[in-house]
Amino acid sequence: MAGLLHLQSTLLPSASALRRRAGAPVPSSSRRRCRVEAKIREIFMPALSSTMTEGKIVSWTAAEGDRLAKGDPVVVVESDKADMDVETFHDGFLAAVLVPAGESAPVGSAIALLAESEEEIPVAQSQAASFSSSSPSPPPPQETAAEEASLPPPPPPSPAPVAVSAPARPSPATQGGGRVVASPYAKKLAKDLGADLFSVTGSGPGGRIVAKDVEAALAAPKKAAPVTATRPDVPLGSTVPFTTMQGAVSKNMVESLAVPTFRVGYTITTDALDQLYKKIKSKGVTMSALLAKATAMALVQHRVVNSSCRDGKSFTYSSSINIAVAVAIDGGLITPVLQDADKLDIYSLSRKWKELVDKARAKQLQPHEYNSGTFTLSNLGMFGVDRFDAILPPGTGAIMAVGASEPTVVGTKDGRIGIKNQMQVNVTADHRIIYGADLAAFLQTLAKIIEDPKDLTF
Amino acid sequence: MSLSAASAAVASSAAAYRYDTIRPVARLRFCGLRREALRFHSPRSTPQLVAARRSVVAAATAGNGAAASGGFDYDLVIIGAGVGGHGAALHAVEKGLKTAIIEGDIVGGTCVNRGCVPSKALLAVSGRMRELQDEHHMKSLGLQVSSPGYDRQAVADHANNLASKIRSNLTNSMKALGVDILTGIGTIVGKQKVRYGKVGFPDNEITARNIIIATGSVPFVPKGIEIDGKTVFTSDHALKLESVPEWIAIVGSGYIGLEFSDVYTALGSEVTFVEALDQLMPGFDPEIAKLAQRILINPRKIDYHTGVFASKITPAKDGKPVLIELIDAKTKEHKETLEVDAALIATGRAPFTKGLGLENINVITQRGFVPADERMQVMDAIGNVVPNLYCIGDANGKLMLAHAASAQGISVVEQISGRDNILNHLSIPAACFTHPEISMVGLTEPQAREKADKEGFEISVVKTSFKANTKALAENEGDGLAKMIYRPDTGEILGVHILGLHAADLIHEASNAIALGTHVQDIKFAVHAHPTLSEVLDELFKAAKVDTAVSHSINEPVAV
């Protein structure tokens, strides 16, 4: 225990661990030897049948940092008959997992490292890093979390960025001096996804951390911006060819140069919309869905803005109002489409939207789910952008660029000054089919709907 | 037969032969009535039928009452109309005993009103919810289910209505058979004498040849825990499902806590277990407990703290959450404080034996339990059997399960009717109705090993996975394990444990075998239908290896 306190006062646990080993005798374990390497054992992929050459890991029963007794199951390996529990032959701590669940390893190869005592875990993990391709490299967000973790009181001696221990041990909250109140699911997610609970802010009752806080904390560094410069793995000083998606985007943008477009901007007060959103947000409704619904309802009254010019000499009036919403995903941009957005109620629309976003992120959108749009919405408000104009995607008549809603000082009609939340929207339209007055009228209707949104919840 | 003729006939024969001739008449009539009574209250019975039935009952009881008790008001008085008391009462009437049952609260007791019945209703709902919400499971079967939801009040009503229905069935079955249901708290005031009465009403005193205590148990609340019925509560309140909290701490990880964790997680709550011992689910066979943790706890929104006591629980008020202070079970030092929305106390059940007047007959309770021997006879402070006094069910603490109580009740009635009977508790199965279910009968593996070491025999264990069962795989519910512990020298089955789909129904083949003393080498030739889940047990029986040199069929006479 004295050793533990000593470690807490430094920010470099591994360094002090080495220091401890070299220096003062530790009363706890009498089995300590000078050569550390001998105490790290490898757990091998077992041969579950005489003909097996390779095994697939179904799941890890124990987690890194868990204490194991001889005979405890460590991992589940798939054999042709059934999933088999593989047990450990020695006592110790599971120091490092070399082959994650879902991957395969040849029979006889090391799949995990077992450290005899808790102090050897860091050494085992550095050994693990030296194992080639199958080493457990933590994803980038974990590293940023680790940096943040070193600032508040450092967690107990393990340089692993995961500050959350296995549930069986007392939570690090009590040891670290800071208290973390997190719901069971939040703790699980943090452990599985490698989040540091100390750096997550809680939004649940009493400030507790709930599952979505952990998801939000992890999504923030991972969210790929449409601009490639923010992605950490950009190979500077080299030429990288377009991916298929990037090629498609480029082709569309070049095609749009042949279309004569003009732009109309409008400032919309969003106080009423914000209030409505606050009320129904708990039912799964998102701002994107609300804007899509409002736009669809405005388009019902201005069908020409929903039309397109396919051949340069006719109006193609679409029978349905399909709002495509631009979404930035890893490596590109895609526009999942909310079909018949005017006909669905806001809750179904939100559900559908969530499904589409999940599919988009998993790259499983079907063609009809991303190229059947008749009107496009692009929202950069979440970055604080106040206004921008978007490029018109070919095959549609108009695209609306939405900026952030900011509290703005306004002069009211009765000569007073007040503050209202206002957002600027800017529509780019094809002047072959949509004229200035059409567009302006559409925007006026849209503003009316947003500023008095009681019909949005139909 | 008209009413007067019937009673005259009975009364005259009563004078001549007392017990013996009355009993055959009574038995015929009562058997017929019992079958009627157990068929759920049919509205189709014509007025004449009902009147005839009533007249027969009146005649029978009139005949029984005067002569049969030998000076006593009743042959048998049962204190407590729960599952134990009800089972004993029905069997007693079948044996021709004039029976009365005293109930101070509500007929049906814990099982019907605050236990088995409503909890199974809630578990049925939670099982379906869990299945419908499991998108992966549905997709693998090719099904699409869009956003399943539930109406909390309707779920609570289902449980409540079921409890009411079973309660009225129970009451009617006893009434129809002529059991006198007496309302009030029963107190033993002396040998073969019971007083009962309600507050504000004058007491009644009755005499009985035999008395059975079946007063049951109540949820045990350790000290330091403040119950408010809304945010800190026991299973009694939880079964009313007045709210579904976002985060609930369950103190105690036995079968009650485990079942509730199943219900709450299926309905959307997150759960934290607080367990005093170092292992979760301490009462189960350790191998089953480990697998149960992998299936029932790890993939769900549940975490746990083991080796800790909840030393103090404060209910939520003024917007503050429920505070639970945890102390280390051994060192008693403060470990941490949990802040949750609700806490369920599931730390076991305490016997309800206050007010029974046991001191009047020199019986001292042990931690509240009434001391009873293997025949359920009550023992007094010196260790002698108190004649004509029995105690069954939770009140004696031998095996706190509903069916154990009624089995003990039947055993007692057999003894009272002149046939000695000792109930073999090792043949009584137990089940935990989580999804998937857990069931067991007999000894756990550590208990079997201990017995084997002490008595000098070997044990063997066979196991099989539900993944090998066609029906389980067809349902995509291949998670599960069945194991059997047996003696390879004799083929005696020592224990069977099942975790998997319909485990609670499957165990009976094993419990029947143990009750009848069937040996493995005989039962392994019994045929099981294919494809059914029962083949899991077939696998166990067929996998068992018994030393054939020593085995013998139960049908062959054993040479002496």
Interface residues (C-beta under 8 A of the other chain):
Chain A: T61 P73 A82 D83 P167 A168 P170 S171 A173 T174 R179 V181 S183 P184 Y185 K187 K188 G204 P205 G206 R208 A211 R351
Chain B: S147 E246 W247 E270 V271 T272 K290 R294 K301 I302 D303 Y304 H305 T306 K320 P321 K335 E336 E339 D341 S465 K467 A468
